[in-house]
Amino acid sequence: MSSACAVLCLRCRWLLSPKSSTRLYNVQVQRSMKVDKSARVGNGFSSRGNHTATLTGLSWKRQTSYHHDFTTKYLTTEAKESIDDLSRTDATENKPALMPTVDAFPLGKSQMPPASTSLQHYVDKSETLTKLVQLGVSLWKLERRPNVGSMLLRLDFNRDVAPRLLFLKEIGVDDSRLGYIISHNPFILSENLENLQARVNYLKSRKFSSETVASMVSRAPYLLNFSVKRLDNRLGFYQQQLKLSSANTRNIVARLPRLLCGSLEPVKENLKVCEIELGFKENEIQHIVVAVPKVLTANKKKLTQIFDFLHNTMKVPHYLITKFPQVLNTKFLRLKERHLFLEYLGKAQYDPNLPGYVSLDRLVSLPDEMFCGELASATLEDFDLFQKTL
């Protein structure tokens, strides 16, 4: 019984497979050809033979039609599934980087590109991008940042961009700095104008002049993106941490406005390095920061490397470094080469109480030609030859 069922199942599978349909089609064609031939031979001798041939032809047509419909349906279904798979694969692999929305820009006679990986393909079609390029905005920098390209395409120049450009001009920002500001901070184009004005008013209330505010915004593009509360907290931190007066706090912030924008962690770390690792006193740190605010944001490794060379190799005491703190902001290689050249000539004297004193300020600030002539009493060619020996 079980073997009979197995045979029946195998026959059904064979009948339903596409290959079996093709074989069955060929068998039926061969049988029909034989029947037609026998019908033609027996024509006129037996009406029963004609009737049998007719029935055989009808049966062949029905079976052929059935298998043809089945094969067509099977192939159509397979083709549709293959196309759907290919469509899903293409959509996943070729997902565009910039997909403009319907409201991103008005479509006129010239249609915008539907998708692109670069903003340059939209410049000729978008008034906003065209005007930004004319201002000197570096679109190639902006398109690398996530979601910035799509944001710019959604902006309308007259509604979104122009009012903020006029605001920057009204507070005193020079036209030549507009492109720089937007290239570094495109998000200012989406800031609320009332919030921008409130932050400018706050800075002026803290006795920053209009010229100083314009200069700070030009050099620190993200300054106006921060809330009044954050700006106030930052000013309070520097004044309390360094025990500075209001005037000195305004002074260091005006000279280095990014102090109000960046993280406070590097600043705190550098203050600890100056006190614990480098051994400066509180009043010395205060004097150094007021003279050279960049010390607060300097690279820790560079800061310790320069101090180690000054204090341990050149034997310069703390009070002289505090007197000339700009030496901490110089290039290490410049300091090292000049000191070694003076040492080679026997002129490396940094004690102001001894003859032949060389000021640290002049050591790092003079150009090479003046350094050789005034401090080393040598020629520039001699210094170049010495540098090749290092």
Disulfide bonds with the S-S distance in Angstrom:
none
